Amino acid sequence: MEGQQDYNWRPEGKENTHHTSRAASHSGLEEGGCPEVFPAVERDRGRQSSAVCRERGAAERPAGKGCGTCQRNTVTDKNGCWDNRDPDSSSPYFCPHYPKLIKKYGPVFTVWLGSKPAVVLCGYEVMKDALVGHAEEFGGRPDLPFPRRLMEEEIDPNSDLTWRELRRFTLTTLRDFGMGKRTMSERIQKEAHFLVEAVADTKGELFEPTMTLIHAVSNVICSVVFGSRFNYKDKAFLELLDTVTNYINYFNSPIARLYSIFPGIMCYLPGVHSRVLAECEKLKKFIQEMVEFHKRTLDPASPRDFIDCFLMKSEKEKSTPWNIYTDHNLLGLVFSLFAAGTTSTSGSLLFCLLVLVKFPHIQAKIHQEIDEVLSANHVPSMKDRVRLPYTNAVIHEVQRYKPVHNENFPREVTRDTVFRGHTIPKGTPAIPLIDSAHTDPVQWETPKQFNPGHFLDENGHFRRREAFIPFSAGKRACPGEGLAQMELFLFLTILLQNFTFKAAAEDKDMDVVSLWMALEDKKLHYKFHATRRSVSS
């Protein structure tokens, strides 16, 4: 859920044949006395980085085409496992040069973001060692130009004390409003009722579910932050959701990476970044209006939501010399919660629907489990999760298998650090590749296959996996993980209790990963039929 800038760095052209063990040789980092950093691909002195490559994926494929060999030999087993990736390939968002670099230099190496070196962390054990074992050293966040410009530098992600205090307040307040508790489950169940009504209104006709899912997920966070939900047809609400969606899509685009690398140039150029900034100003204005309304109607004896709690804390701390509970910080927090809490979870729900329509035997098995365990008039709750192990396993496998923008969440080394025999200078960006942990052959039995059995033991009971880290790990792990997992389970279970989903037309040419990438690139609008189920009590 963290709405952070994407350092989705890619090599371009041929790999430079001249390598160095001193990644800092062109950046001046050695001048401070720091010794060798990592084996690295050295930048070509006379050209732009030889280690920058174009992003691969659906953008390079003709519409309707899959990923070549990943379509071959569809294999299923009793758990609904199927072969959907080339055994020699990486994730679609995983730089195609990374596997070669890993083989040559190991799971830790240097790449270049423009003129600045960054450390790449690959594989679960390396990521755990860095993010958990060296949590303080890898706990910083790089200064990201676009968010800094958007928030007018009011929230500094490098101010560790400010970040720690605001994170602590956010987690405490979210828990007070039910995150991980029955009260939050009831909020989601209530919103699921409106979601079911919206899907039922399609009456089995074709519909595109993306915005409907975004509406439902965003209303949950709206109920916590603003104290109210919005009608799915509310025009102002729809405009805000469009703004949030465009904002996140921009973060995942090549233009955003250029902005991060060359902010001094990009800020003067026209383009989508200017439009996104203008749209985000509307969202900021809406949040500011909501804050002013809360100030006028605040009852300290009965706080309604996150904004009320922040305003009360601000009043309490206003006389302290270091008061971080300012209106600008409130704006930044609410903006992040609203943006990050909307698109990631709704995206996972949509990817799950793609899986279910592409592989109906998995959907049928979930239907069977729900029908055997729950009565027709029983609304699924979090207590039912232990009784629905296969459903829970599919949801977790969706999160493991779903392609992610690996470099979306860079860390920053907070001090000169010795890590696995290498010295990393303070201020170096560190890129943990989540996909590399989720496809680590040491951790997963069939890493290239969608296999719910990854999360089931020999008795069919759900089992947790240590290498499952879709929300990252360590001190910078996403604070909304608990809420997101509740939403995924309740929304999906309630939808499948009520509907059977089918694709508009069977598409044998595109695997589920290619479909997802085409959807993200806006090259495809995938539509579904939702047929009401009739389940006896």
C-alpha positions as CSV (number, residue, x, y, z in Angstrom):
1,M,0.0,0.0,0.0
2,E,2.9,2.4,0.1
3,G,2.4,4.9,-2.7
4,Q,6.1,5.4,-3.4
5,Q,8.0,6.2,-6.6
6,D,9.0,3.4,-8.8
7,Y,12.7,3.0,-9.4
8,N,12.0,0.4,-12.1
9,W,15.5,0.6,-13.6
10,R,16.2,-1.4,-16.7
11,P,19.4,-2.0,-18.8
12,E,19.3,-0.9,-22.4
13,G,21.2,-2.4,-25.4
14,K,24.1,-4.7,-25.0
15,E,25.5,-5.5,-21.6
16,N,28.8,-3.7,-21.1
17,T,31.7,-6.2,-21.3
18,H,33.9,-4.1,-19.1
19,H,33.0,-4.7,-15.4
20,T,34.3,-3.3,-12.2
21,S,34.2,-4.3,-8.6
22,R,34.0,-0.7,-7.7
23,A,30.5,0.5,-8.4
24,A,31.2,3.9,-7.0
25,S,34.0,4.7,-9.4
26,H,31.9,7.2,-11.4
27,S,30.0,8.7,-8.6
28,G,32.6,10.1,-6.2
29,L,31.6,7.8,-3.4
30,E,35.1,6.5,-3.1
31,E,36.4,10.0,-2.3
32,G,34.9,9.7,1.2
33,G,37.1,6.8,2.0
34,C,34.4,4.1,1.5
35,P,36.0,0.9,0.1
36,E,34.6,-1.4,-2.6
37,V,30.8,-1.5,-2.9
38,F,29.7,-4.5,-5.1
39,P,30.6,-6.3,-8.3
40,A,28.7,-4.2,-10.8
41,V,28.0,-3.4,-14.4
42,E,30.1,-0.3,-14.9
43,R,28.7,2.7,-16.7
44,D,30.1,3.5,-20.1
45,R,32.0,6.8,-19.6
46,G,31.2,8.1,-23.0
47,R,27.5,7.2,-23.2
48,Q,24.4,7.0,-21.0
49,S,24.3,4.1,-18.7
50,S,25.0,0.8,-20.5
51,A,23.0,-0.9,-17.7
52,V,19.7,0.7,-18.5
53,C,17.3,-1.4,-20.5
54,R,13.8,-0.9,-21.7
55,E,11.0,-2.4,-19.7
56,R,9.7,-5.6,-21.2
57,G,6.2,-7.1,-21.1
58,A,2.9,-6.4,-22.8
59,A,4.1,-3.1,-24.1
60,E,6.4,-5.0,-26.6
61,R,3.9,-7.7,-27.5
62,P,1.2,-7.5,-30.2
63,A,-2.3,-7.5,-28.8
64,G,-3.6,-11.1,-28.3
65,K,-0.1,-12.6,-28.0
66,G,1.2,-14.3,-25.0
67,C,4.7,-14.8,-23.7
68,G,5.9,-17.4,-26.1
69,T,6.8,-20.6,-24.3
70,C,4.9,-19.7,-21.2
71,Q,1.7,-20.8,-23.0
72,R,3.0,-24.3,-23.6
73,N,2.1,-27.5,-21.7
74,T,-0.7,-26.4,-19.4
75,V,-0.4,-28.8,-16.5
76,T,-2.9,-29.0,-13.6
77,D,-3.0,-31.0,-10.4
78,K,-5.4,-31.6,-7.6
79,N,-4.7,-28.2,-6.1
80,G,-5.3,-26.3,-9.4
81,C,-1.6,-25.9,-10.2
82,W,-0.8,-25.0,-13.7
83,D,2.3,-24.1,-15.7
84,N,2.1,-20.5,-16.9
85,R,5.6,-19.2,-17.1
86,D,8.7,-20.1,-19.0
87,P,10.9,-22.0,-16.6
88,D,13.9,-19.9,-17.7
89,S,12.0,-16.6,-17.5
90,S,11.7,-14.0,-14.8
91,S,8.6,-12.0,-13.8
92,P,7.3,-9.7,-16.5
93,Y,8.4,-6.8,-14.4
94,F,11.6,-8.4,-13.5
95,C,14.4,-6.9,-15.5
96,P,15.4,-9.5,-18.2
97,H,19.1,-8.8,-17.4
98,Y,18.8,-9.5,-13.7
99,P,18.9,-13.3,-13.9
100,K,22.2,-13.0,-15.9
101,L,23.6,-10.5,-13.4
102,I,22.6,-12.8,-10.5
103,K,24.3,-15.7,-12.0
104,K,27.5,-13.7,-12.6
105,Y,27.7,-11.5,-9.5
106,G,25.4,-13.2,-7.0
107,P,22.2,-12.0,-5.3
108,V,23.6,-8.5,-4.4
109,F,24.9,-6.2,-7.1
110,T,25.0,-2.6,-8.3
111,V,23.0,-0.9,-11.0
112,W,22.9,2.7,-12.1
113,L,20.0,5.0,-11.8
114,G,21.2,7.7,-14.2
115,S,24.4,8.8,-12.5
116,K,23.7,7.3,-9.1
117,P,24.5,3.7,-8.1
118,A,21.9,1.6,-6.4
119,V,22.1,-1.8,-4.7
120,V,19.8,-4.6,-5.9
121,L,18.8,-7.3,-3.4
122,C,17.6,-10.6,-4.8
123,G,16.2,-13.8,-3.2
124,Y,14.4,-14.3,0.0
125,E,17.4,-14.9,2.3
126,V,19.2,-11.8,1.1
127,M,16.1,-9.7,1.5
128,K,15.4,-11.0,5.0
129,D,19.0,-10.4,6.0
130,A,18.8,-6.8,4.8
131,L,15.3,-5.8,5.7
132,V,15.0,-7.6,9.0
133,G,18.5,-8.6,10.1
134,H,19.8,-5.1,9.2
135,A,16.5,-3.2,9.6
136,E,18.0,0.0,10.8
137,E,20.7,0.2,8.1
138,F,18.2,-0.6,5.3
139,G,15.4,1.4,6.9
140,G,15.7,4.7,5.0
141,R,13.7,5.9,2.1
142,P,15.3,7.8,-0.8
143,D,14.4,11.4,-1.5
144,L,11.8,10.9,-4.3
145,P,11.5,14.1,-6.5
146,F,7.9,13.6,-7.7
147,P,6.3,12.9,-4.2
148,R,8.4,15.8,-2.8
149,R,7.1,18.2,-5.4
150,L,3.5,16.8,-5.0
151,M,3.6,17.3,-1.2
152,E,5.6,20.5,-1.4
153,E,8.2,19.0,0.8
154,E,6.0,19.0,3.8
155,I,6.6,15.4,4.6
156,D,10.3,14.4,4.4
157,P,10.7,10.6,4.2
158,N,14.3,10.9,5.4
159,S,13.3,12.5,8.6
160,D,13.5,9.3,10.7
161,L,12.0,10.7,13.9
162,T,9.0,12.2,12.0
163,W,8.5,9.0,10.0
164,R,8.6,6.8,13.1
165,E,6.1,9.0,15.0
166,L,3.6,9.3,12.2
167,R,3.8,5.6,11.4
168,R,3.3,4.7,15.1
169,F,0.3,7.1,15.2
170,T,-1.2,5.7,12.0
171,L,-0.9,2.0,13.1
172,T,-2.3,2.8,16.5
173,T,-5.2,4.7,15.1
174,L,-6.0,2.1,12.4
175,R,-6.1,-0.6,15.1
176,D,-8.3,1.6,17.3
177,F,-10.8,1.7,14.4
178,G,-10.8,-2.0,14.0
179,M,-7.9,-3.1,11.7
180,G,-7.6,-6.8,12.4
181,K,-10.6,-6.8,14.6
182,R,-14.3,-7.7,14.3
183,T,-15.3,-4.1,13.8
184,M,-13.2,-3.8,10.6
185,S,-14.6,-7.1,9.4
186,E,-18.1,-5.7,9.8
187,R,-17.2,-2.6,7.8
188,I,-15.9,-4.8,4.9
189,Q,-19.0,-7.0,5.1
190,K,-21.2,-4.0,4.9
191,E,-19.4,-2.7,1.8
192,A,-19.4,-6.2,0.3
193,H,-23.2,-5.9,0.4
194,F,-23.1,-2.9,-1.9
195,L,-20.5,-4.7,-4.1
196,V,-22.8,-7.7,-4.5
197,E,-25.7,-5.3,-5.4
198,A,-23.6,-3.6,-8.0
199,V,-22.5,-6.9,-9.6
200,A,-26.1,-8.2,-9.5
201,D,-27.3,-5.1,-11.3
202,T,-25.4,-6.3,-14.4
203,K,-28.0,-9.1,-14.6
204,G,-25.5,-11.5,-16.2
205,E,-24.6,-9.0,-19.0
206,L,-21.0,-8.3,-19.8
207,F,-19.3,-5.8,-17.4
208,E,-15.8,-4.6,-16.8
209,P,-15.2,-5.0,-13.0
210,T,-12.2,-2.8,-12.5
211,M,-13.9,0.4,-11.3
212,T,-16.5,-1.5,-9.3
213,L,-13.8,-3.3,-7.3
214,I,-12.0,0.0,-6.8
215,H,-15.2,1.6,-5.5
216,A,-15.6,-1.1,-2.9
217,V,-12.0,-1.1,-1.7
218,S,-11.7,2.6,-1.5
219,N,-15.0,2.9,0.4
220,V,-13.5,0.8,3.2
221,I,-10.6,3.2,3.6
222,C,-12.9,6.2,3.2
223,S,-15.0,4.9,6.1
224,V,-11.9,4.8,8.3
225,V,-10.3,8.0,7.2
226,F,-13.3,10.2,6.4
227,G,-16.0,8.5,8.5
228,S,-18.3,7.9,5.6
229,R,-18.6,5.9,2.3
230,F,-19.6,7.2,-1.1
231,N,-22.2,6.0,-3.6
232,Y,-20.7,4.1,-6.5
233,K,-22.4,6.6,-8.9
234,D,-21.3,9.8,-7.1
235,K,-19.6,11.9,-9.8
236,A,-17.3,13.6,-7.4
237,F,-16.2,10.3,-6.0
238,L,-15.7,8.9,-9.4
239,E,-13.4,11.8,-10.3
240,L,-11.4,11.3,-7.2
241,L,-10.9,7.6,-8.0
242,D,-9.9,8.5,-11.5
243,T,-7.3,10.8,-10.1
244,V,-5.9,8.1,-7.7
245,T,-5.8,5.5,-10.5
246,N,-4.0,7.9,-12.8
247,Y,-1.5,8.8,-10.0
248,I,-0.6,5.2,-9.4
249,N,-0.5,4.3,-13.1
250,Y,1.9,7.2,-13.6
251,F,4.2,5.9,-10.7
252,N,4.4,2.6,-12.6
253,S,5.4,4.2,-15.9
254,P,8.7,4.8,-17.6
255,I,8.1,8.5,-17.5
256,A,8.1,8.4,-13.7
257,R,11.4,6.7,-13.7
258,L,12.8,9.4,-15.9
259,Y,11.4,12.0,-13.5
260,S,13.2,10.3,-10.6
261,I,16.5,10.2,-12.5
262,F,16.3,13.6,-14.2
263,P,14.0,15.8,-12.0
264,G,15.9,19.0,-12.9
265,I,15.0,18.5,-16.5
266,M,11.6,16.8,-16.3
267,C,10.0,19.5,-14.1
268,Y,10.4,22.0,-17.0
269,L,9.0,19.6,-19.7
270,P,5.3,19.2,-20.6
271,G,3.9,15.7,-20.3
272,V,1.8,13.3,-18.3
273,H,3.6,14.2,-15.1
274,S,2.2,17.8,-15.4
275,R,-1.3,16.5,-15.9
276,V,-1.0,14.1,-12.9
277,L,0.2,16.8,-10.7
278,A,-2.7,19.0,-11.7
279,E,-5.2,16.2,-11.0
280,C,-3.6,15.5,-7.6
281,E,-4.2,19.1,-6.7
282,K,-7.9,18.4,-6.9
283,L,-7.6,15.4,-4.6
284,K,-5.5,17.5,-2.2
285,K,-8.2,20.2,-2.2
286,F,-10.9,17.6,-1.5
287,I,-8.9,16.3,1.5
288,Q,-8.4,19.9,2.8
289,E,-12.1,20.5,2.6
290,M,-12.8,17.3,4.5
291,V,-10.3,18.4,7.1
292,E,-11.9,21.8,7.5
293,F,-15.3,20.1,7.9
294,H,-13.9,17.8,10.6
295,K,-12.5,20.8,12.4
296,R,-15.9,22.5,12.5
297,T,-17.7,19.4,13.7
298,L,-15.1,17.7,15.9
299,D,-16.4,16.2,19.2
300,P,-13.3,15.2,21.2
301,A,-15.5,12.9,23.3
302,S,-16.5,10.9,20.3
303,P,-13.9,10.8,17.5
304,R,-15.4,9.5,14.2
305,D,-12.4,8.6,12.1
306,F,-8.7,9.0,11.4
307,I,-8.9,12.7,10.7
308,D,-10.6,13.4,14.1
309,C,-7.9,11.4,15.9
310,F,-5.2,13.4,14.1
311,L,-6.8,16.7,14.9
312,M,-7.1,15.8,18.6
313,K,-3.5,14.8,18.7
314,S,-2.5,18.0,17.0
315,E,-4.4,20.0,19.6
316,K,-2.6,18.1,22.4
317,E,0.8,18.6,20.9
318,K,0.5,22.2,19.7
319,S,2.5,23.6,22.6
320,T,5.4,21.2,22.1
321,P,8.5,22.6,20.4
322,W,8.5,19.7,17.9
323,N,4.9,19.3,16.8
324,I,4.7,17.1,13.7
325,Y,0.9,16.9,13.8
326,T,0.4,19.7,11.3
327,D,-2.2,20.2,8.6
328,H,0.4,19.5,5.9
329,N,1.4,16.2,7.5
330,L,-2.3,15.3,7.9
331,L,-2.8,16.0,4.2
332,G,0.2,13.8,3.2
333,L,-1.0,10.9,5.4
334,V,-4.6,11.0,4.2
335,F,-3.4,11.3,0.6
336,S,-1.2,8.2,1.0
337,L,-3.8,6.1,2.8
338,F,-6.5,7.0,0.2
339,A,-4.2,6.3,-2.8
340,A,-2.3,3.3,-1.6
341,G,-5.3,1.7,0.1
342,T,-7.3,1.7,-3.1
343,T,-5.4,0.4,-6.1
344,S,-3.2,-2.4,-4.7
345,T,-6.0,-4.4,-3.1
346,S,-8.5,-3.9,-5.9
347,G,-5.7,-5.0,-8.4
348,S,-5.2,-8.2,-6.5
349,L,-9.0,-8.8,-6.5
350,L,-9.1,-8.3,-10.3
351,F,-6.1,-10.6,-10.8
352,C,-7.9,-13.2,-8.8
353,L,-11.0,-13.0,-11.0
354,L,-8.7,-13.4,-14.1
355,V,-7.3,-16.6,-12.5
356,L,-10.8,-17.9,-11.8
357,V,-12.2,-17.3,-15.3
358,K,-9.1,-18.6,-17.0
359,F,-9.1,-21.7,-14.8
360,P,-12.7,-22.5,-13.9
361,H,-11.8,-25.7,-12.1
362,I,-10.2,-23.6,-9.4
363,Q,-13.4,-21.4,-9.2
364,A,-15.5,-24.6,-8.9
365,K,-13.3,-26.0,-6.1
366,I,-13.7,-22.7,-4.1
367,H,-17.5,-22.8,-4.8
368,Q,-17.6,-26.4,-3.5
369,E,-15.7,-25.5,-0.3
370,I,-17.9,-22.5,0.4
371,D,-21.1,-24.5,-0.2
372,E,-19.9,-27.3,2.1
373,V,-18.8,-25.0,4.9
374,L,-21.2,-22.0,4.9
375,S,-24.9,-21.9,4.7
376,A,-26.6,-19.8,2.0
377,N,-27.7,-17.1,4.5
378,H,-24.4,-16.9,6.4
379,V,-22.3,-13.9,5.5
380,P,-18.6,-14.9,5.5
381,S,-16.5,-13.5,8.3
382,M,-12.8,-13.6,9.2
383,K,-13.6,-16.5,11.6
384,D,-14.5,-18.6,8.6
385,R,-11.0,-18.2,7.1
386,V,-9.7,-21.3,9.0
387,R,-12.6,-23.3,7.7
388,L,-11.9,-22.3,4.1
389,P,-8.2,-23.4,3.7
390,Y,-8.3,-23.8,-0.1
391,T,-10.0,-20.4,-0.6
392,N,-7.4,-18.9,1.6
393,A,-4.6,-20.7,-0.2
394,V,-5.8,-19.4,-3.6
395,I,-5.9,-15.8,-2.3
396,H,-2.3,-16.1,-1.0
397,E,-1.1,-17.8,-4.1
398,V,-2.6,-14.9,-6.2
399,Q,-0.5,-12.4,-4.2
400,R,2.6,-14.6,-4.6
401,Y,2.1,-15.1,-8.4
402,K,0.8,-11.7,-9.4
403,P,3.4,-9.7,-11.1
404,V,4.6,-6.7,-9.2
405,H,6.6,-3.6,-10.0
406,N,9.7,-4.9,-8.3
407,E,11.5,-1.6,-7.9
408,N,8.5,0.4,-6.7
409,F,9.7,0.5,-3.1
410,P,13.4,1.5,-2.8
411,R,15.0,1.7,0.5
412,E,18.0,3.9,1.4
413,V,21.0,2.8,3.5
414,T,21.1,5.1,6.6
415,R,24.8,4.7,7.4
416,D,27.9,3.2,6.0
417,T,27.1,-0.5,6.2
418,V,29.0,-3.8,5.8
419,F,26.5,-6.3,4.3
420,R,27.6,-9.8,3.3
421,G,31.2,-8.8,3.0
422,H,30.5,-5.6,1.0
423,T,30.6,-2.0,2.2
424,I,27.6,0.1,1.1
425,P,27.9,3.9,1.6
426,K,25.3,5.9,3.5
427,G,22.6,7.2,1.2
428,T,22.8,4.4,-1.4
429,P,19.4,3.3,-2.7
430,A,18.6,-0.3,-2.1
431,I,16.1,-2.1,-4.3
432,P,14.6,-5.3,-2.8
433,L,13.0,-7.4,-5.6
434,I,9.8,-8.9,-4.1
435,D,9.3,-11.0,-7.2
436,S,12.7,-12.7,-6.7
437,A,11.6,-13.8,-3.2
438,H,8.3,-15.1,-4.6
439,T,10.0,-17.1,-7.3
440,D,12.9,-18.3,-5.3
441,P,13.4,-22.0,-6.1
442,V,14.9,-22.6,-2.7
443,Q,11.7,-21.4,-1.0
444,W,8.9,-22.6,-3.4
445,E,8.3,-26.1,-4.8
446,T,7.0,-24.9,-8.1
447,P,7.9,-21.2,-8.3
448,K,7.0,-20.6,-11.9
449,Q,3.6,-22.2,-11.5
450,F,0.3,-21.0,-10.0
451,N,0.0,-23.6,-7.2
452,P,-2.4,-23.1,-4.3
453,G,-0.6,-26.2,-2.8
454,H,2.2,-23.8,-1.8
455,F,0.0,-22.8,1.1
456,L,-1.5,-26.2,2.0
457,D,0.0,-28.9,4.1
458,E,-0.3,-32.6,3.5
459,N,-3.7,-32.7,5.3
460,G,-5.1,-29.8,3.2
461,H,-4.8,-27.3,6.1
462,F,-3.6,-23.8,5.4
463,R,0.1,-23.2,6.1
464,R,2.0,-19.9,6.2
465,R,5.2,-19.4,4.2
466,E,8.1,-17.4,5.5
467,A,9.1,-16.3,2.0
468,F,5.6,-14.8,1.4
469,I,6.3,-11.0,1.6
470,P,3.9,-9.1,-0.8
471,F,3.9,-6.2,1.7
472,S,7.7,-6.2,2.1
473,A,9.4,-6.8,5.4
474,G,11.1,-5.0,8.2
475,K,10.5,-1.5,9.6
476,R,9.2,-0.2,6.2
477,A,6.7,-3.0,5.7
478,C,3.3,-1.8,4.5
479,P,1.2,-0.8,7.6
480,G,-2.0,-1.8,5.8
481,E,-1.2,-5.5,5.4
482,G,-3.8,-6.6,7.9
483,L,-6.6,-4.5,6.3
484,A,-5.7,-5.6,2.8
485,Q,-5.8,-9.3,3.8
486,M,-9.2,-8.9,5.4
487,E,-10.5,-7.2,2.3
488,L,-9.2,-9.8,-0.1
489,F,-10.7,-12.7,1.9
490,L,-14.1,-11.2,2.6
491,F,-14.7,-9.5,-0.7
492,L,-13.7,-12.5,-2.7
493,T,-15.5,-15.1,-0.6
494,I,-18.7,-13.1,-0.5
495,L,-18.5,-12.6,-4.3
496,L,-18.0,-16.3,-5.0
497,Q,-20.7,-17.2,-2.5
498,N,-23.1,-15.2,-4.7
499,F,-21.7,-15.5,-8.3
500,T,-20.1,-17.6,-10.9
501,F,-17.7,-15.6,-13.1
502,K,-17.0,-16.3,-16.7
503,A,-15.0,-14.5,-19.3
504,A,-16.7,-12.8,-22.2
505,A,-14.9,-15.2,-24.6
506,E,-12.4,-17.9,-24.1
507,D,-9.0,-16.5,-24.9
508,K,-6.5,-19.3,-25.5
509,D,-3.9,-17.1,-26.9
510,M,-3.1,-15.1,-23.7
511,D,-2.1,-16.5,-20.4
512,V,-3.2,-14.9,-17.2
513,V,0.0,-12.9,-16.7
514,S,-0.1,-11.5,-20.2
515,L,-3.8,-10.6,-19.7
516,W,-2.9,-8.8,-16.5
517,M,-0.1,-6.8,-18.2
518,A,-2.4,-5.8,-21.0
519,L,-4.9,-4.6,-18.5
520,E,-2.3,-2.6,-16.7
521,D,-1.1,-1.0,-19.9
522,K,-4.7,-0.2,-20.9
523,K,-4.4,-2.2,-24.0
524,L,-7.2,-4.5,-23.1
525,H,-10.6,-4.1,-21.3
526,Y,-11.4,-7.6,-20.1
527,K,-15.1,-8.2,-19.5
528,F,-16.9,-10.8,-17.4
529,H,-20.3,-12.4,-17.0
530,A,-21.4,-12.7,-13.4
531,T,-24.2,-15.3,-13.0
532,R,-26.1,-15.4,-9.8
533,R,-25.7,-18.6,-7.9
534,S,-28.5,-20.5,-6.3
535,V,-27.3,-22.3,-3.2
536,S,-29.6,-24.2,-0.9
537,S,-29.5,-23.8,2.9
